[in-house]
Amino acid sequence: MIKSEKQKTRSLKLLENMKKDKEDFLLKSQNLHQEIINAHIGGIDSMIGQLESELTEYEELKAGKFQLPQDISFIELLRYLPKIRIAKGLSQKDLADLIGVTKQQINRYEEYEYQNVGVEKVNKILDVLNISLDMKPKKEAA
C-alpha cells in the first residue's frame, strides 16, 4: 500500500521502469522459446498490475473515497488507519504534528500496522481522525 507522496513518486518511477524493461525484453527476446517469453512477460505484467492497483487506490483515498467497514475488530481498525489518514487529507507529517510525534514515528507505526503502539497514542490518533469506537461484549457461543 502506498502511504505517502514520496512512495507514490517512487512507485510511478518503478512503474515507468518496468514498462520500459518489458519493451526492452520484447525487443531482445526473438531467440527465446515462447514459453520463456510468456513467463517473463507474465511476471512483469503482474508487477505492473499490482503497482497500478496501488496507485489507483492511493489516488482514490486522496480523493476521500474510503468507507470504513462495519463491525471490524480493533486489530482490523489499526490496519485501516493509514487509509483513513489519507482519505482525511492528512500526510504522515500532518498526523505527526497533531499528535506530537515525528513523521518517522508515524511511518514506523504504519509500517507495523500500529502494533505495540500504546493505547493513549492510538486514542489520540483515533481522535484526530474523528473515529469513535463502540465497544460491546462478544456474544457467547450457544
N, C-alpha and C positions, 0 to 999 in steps of 0.2 A: 504494500500500500504506500502510495506517495503521500507524505505528510507535510511537505513544505515546498516553497517555490524553488529552493535550491535543489531538492530532489527532483522536482518537475523538470528543471533545466537539464540536470544530468540524464534523466530518462529520455528527454527529447533528443539529446545528443547521441545517446546509446541507440535509440530507435533509428536515427539517421544513419549511424554507422552500420547497424545490422542490415538495413535495406541496401546500403552500398555493398556490403560484404556479399549479400545474396546475389546482386547483379554481377559482381566480380567473379563469384564462384560459377555462375551460369555461363559466363563468357569463357572460363578456363576449363570447363568440365566436359568438353566434347569427347574426350578419350576415355571417360569413365563409364562404367556399367550403369544403366538407367536406375537400377535399384539403389546404388550408392548415391546417385544424384538425388533421387526422390527422398531418401532417408535424411540426407544433409539438408536439403531444402525444407523438408518437413519440420526438422528441428528448429531451423531459423524462423520459419513461419509461425511455429508455436510460440517462440520467444517474442516475436513481433506482435502477435495477437495478445499476449499477456501484457506487454508494455502498453499497447494501445488501449486495452481494457482499463488498466490502472490510470492512464492519463485521462480517459473519459470519466472514470469515477471521480478523480480529483477535481476536474472541471465542474462536474455536476454538484459536488459538495461545495465548491467555492460559490456556486450559484444559489446555494441554500437548499438544494434538493436532497433532503435527508429526512426520513421518518424513523424515529426510534421504535423498534418493535414493542408490542405489548408483552407483559408477563415474561420478562427476561430475568435471569439471575444477576446477582451483584457482580459476579466474575464476568458475565457477558457484557454488562454495562461498562465495566472498566475497559473492555476491548473496543467498545464503541466510542470512547471519549475522544480519540483523535478525529474521528469523523464528525462528531458533534462540534468540536472546536472549529474545524474547518468550515462547516456549514454555518456556524455563527459568525464567520468572518474574522476569526482571530488567528493570528500567527502564533507559533510557539513562543516567540518573544513577547507578544501581547499577553498571552496567558501567564507567562513567567512574571512579567511586571505586575500583573493584577494579583498574583498570589505571593509575591515576594521571594521568588527563586530565580535562578539563572535560566536562560534559554537552553543551555546544555542540560540542565536538570530535567526540564520538560522533555527534551529529546530522549533522555535516558528513561524517564517514566514511560513514554510512549513506546520506545523500543522494547521494553519488557512488559508491556500491557498493564502498567500500573501495579504490578505485583510488588509486594513488600513496601508499598507507599503507606505511610501512616494514615489512620482514619481521619485525623484532623485535616491533613493536607488534601485527602480525597474529598472531604466535605467542603473545603474551601473551593476546590475545583468545580465540584457539582454546583455550588452556589453561584460562582462566576458564570457557569454555562447555563444557569437557570434550570437546573434539573432537580426535581424533588423525588424522594424515594417514598413509596408506600410499602411499608413492611407489614407482612402478615404471616402468621404461622402456617407451616405446611399442613396440608390435610393428612390426617392419619390414615394409613392403609387399613382397609376393612378386613 
